[in-house]
Amino acid sequence: MTAMLKTLPAARMHPDEWQARVQLAACYRVFDMLGWTEMIYNHITVRLPESVSGPEKHFLINPFGLHYSEVTAGNLLKIDLKGNKLDENPWPVNPAGFTVHSAIHESLPDAHCVMHTHTTAGLAVACTQGGLAQNNFYSAQLHGLVAYHDFEGITIRAEETPRLLKNIGDKPAVILRNHGLLSWGPTLPLAFVRLWTLQRACDVQVAQAALGPAIPVPPSVAQQTAEDSFQWDQRFGAGQDVFDALVRRVDRIDASYKN
């Protein structure tokens, strides 16, 4: 086990790849800190820039078998769109993670980063007939930004891909019915704040449901709220400041993700 946790040396990599690895590994530790883990399952993936892979689409994914708290920059897997490993990493690729993430990375030009969780509140909302309720501060910020995809079982079959992509369209937040939450974005921090907002909306919805009927947010107000949300605005960092603050918390706990 100790031998398998050894990492790939940064000196052998393009600096842009190493930077992407450090950011992604930090994100895995942020998820762990927030309690968004599911033993060794689920994934956050990042597509490597053209400076690293050229015209080919390569991306980074967590080694299947490691807990998020064990993920480091050096032990992340580099794979192609067919799930083939492109480095000497001894860990396997989870086919369920590869199918959904690679389809989104391949087909959506702005899908630099894709995140997927099975949190209790997120999965609970995904199991409800009505889905995300438009009745709170966080769900209002996602007005018009959430897609839905019906459950078809464990996501290992390529034939599901066309339906998944059709249902996602251009919406950056996705509720996989009976399954969980997903987000994607042109940067990792933006994908993160989108998922955080969706998760927060689900947390509030689950808590509110026990209290009786909710006060709905009018569509016009929800639309204005989504347009005004500074979290999505590049002028306010588009999630970078939020993500950086959480990484600083991780650094105070355990900075080994940089290895």
Secondary structure, DSSP 8 states (H G I E B T S, - for coil): -TTTT----GGGS-HHHHHHHHHHHHHHHHHHHHT--BTTB--EEEE--HHHHTTS-EEEE--TT--GGG--TTT-EEEETT--B-S---S---HHHHHHHHHHHHH-TT-SEEEEE--HHHHHHHTSSS-S-S-SHHHHHTTT-EEEE---SSS--GGGHHHHHHHHTT-SEEEETTTEEEEEESSHHHHHHHHHHHHHHHHHHHHHHTTSS-----HHHHHHHHHH-GGG-GGGTTTHHHHHHHHHHHHHH--GGG-
